[in-house]
Amino acid sequence: MTPAATPTAAPTVNLRPRASLGRVLDDLGATLLQLVAGDVEGAPEIGGVVIHDPLDVPALPAGALVLAVGLEDETDVVALLRDLGEQGAAGLVLRAPAPVSDDVRRVVEATGVCLLVLSRGAPWAHLATMLRSLLAEGDIAVAGSESLGGLPSGDLFAVANAIASLLDAPVTIEDRRSRVLAFSGRQDEADPSRVETILGRQVPERYARALADQGVFRELHRTDRPVFVTPIPMDGDTFTRPRVAVAVRAGDEVLGSIWAAVPGPLSDERTEALCDAAKLVALHLLRVRAGADVQRRLRADLLSTALEGGVQAQGALDRLGLGGGVQLMVLGVAVTGSDVGAGPDDDAVVAHDRERLGDAFAVHLSGAHPRSAAALIGGVTYGLVPVPGVVDGAEDRAARIAQEFLDRVGDRRSAVVGIGPTAGDVTALAHSRACVDRVLRVLRDRPGGRPVARLADVHVESLMLEMRDIVAARGDRPEGALARLAAYDVQHRTNLVETLRAWLEAFGDVVAAAEGLFVHPNTFRYRLRRVAEVGGMDLDDPDVRYGALLQLRLLPPAAPASPAAPAPEHAAGG
């Protein structure tokens, strides 16, 4: 039986500044974060989220919120708090349960750095993502006071809290893949499945499977009215609380959904309120998506301008927060095999892979240095990373950062990273970017090889590719001995060019070259004599050998017209 309608409370709007520590605790508190020591009202506005690394101490922006992954020793915590206090940090986050002794509390009070703990089971990466989303500034070129439905534009946490007040139930806003975008307070009133969803930022697989088996998702995408979900059995004899969900649509496109953990079916009044809320959430999601697209394009334009090294480069660096004459490193990430697509579908997949890889690279770089910048430009994601302190060893540190990134993303899509030399001014930035492009071309030309390189590692290969471009532009073809061998192979279906290549690449080792072609050494020696006779080559002359190898690298002869078996060859012992 539908409960009687009760007067709905006015939506609670969080009017704290978006970058305040109090705002973070209001929106993420209880479920994810808890304040254990300090005064949030006296803390500075959060200027960035930084992951603490005791082996490579990062530079901190003013008002940093520091995530101390793996830090649990009380002595280390006290030392870090004192150091953060000297740098003007806003807060320190430890994994619960954290060592909160009287000494720790005294240091917190003396430094003004608030101490918070992250709930057990909540991944650090999810917390970092939530914080970045929550602390993001307003959309570019959009006034900070712009609102939608009386709520700050794009502020999904404020929207979730407002809907929770209207429905008198804890609420989550999710995307099309059941990933949590924002949630309201009072999540402790729901069931363990909801708490697990919040901690993992994703609906648990077993619960999602049960919803799919009941046809909930199908019904949710079919109708624009709320769908009531009966309790679902979970572990043991426990059941979830009932849910009411509604799809969030923009025309025919489903942008996401709203889920409320309720005691029973909604009243007619609250049903209409949820339908109206879905329309409001659609506007906010569209604003978030539009703002992200504008932000991405602007960042790409600024980074592209800086990397070109022209008269506007310094202004672009200043707007990216990388001015002030700081030394910079240029890195580039590319997806291998992305130049060839079988059709529009493949091109769309490649574009999606590039975008996802670029976003992941930007997040990774921000962990290495909060002032870094990254953007996708012309199929390559370029990153600019400040070089603090001594420049010596900067390329080695950049190579380590790049390798760690590739290790984290795994082999779901093959990617390579090029590293440019350190740049001290805007002119050097253009040169560094050119070096990155040269490195990436070599790495992409040889899939399966090394994934990370500097120009010094692949300089010869880069020169060879550039020389190949020159001869191809002029239309050069094999001449002299190589031309005669290629023509003979086509006419007689032999393998003289292949024999010459194998011998040269094996430094004249007949046994090794024969093994590479899977022939007997005596057969290979016979073919080598035919190479000298047909090509008119003196293979004892080092200049002849060098010229032949260079032509083979720059002007690969055309393959024989037919793959038929070669003509019989007479060789003693063959």
Order of alpha helices (4+ residues) and beta strands (2+ residues): alpha-beta-beta-beta-alpha-beta-alpha-beta-alpha-beta-beta-alpha-beta-beta-alpha-alpha-alpha-beta-beta-beta-alpha-alpha-beta-alpha-beta-beta-alpha-beta-alpha-beta-alpha-alpha-alpha-alpha-alpha-alpha
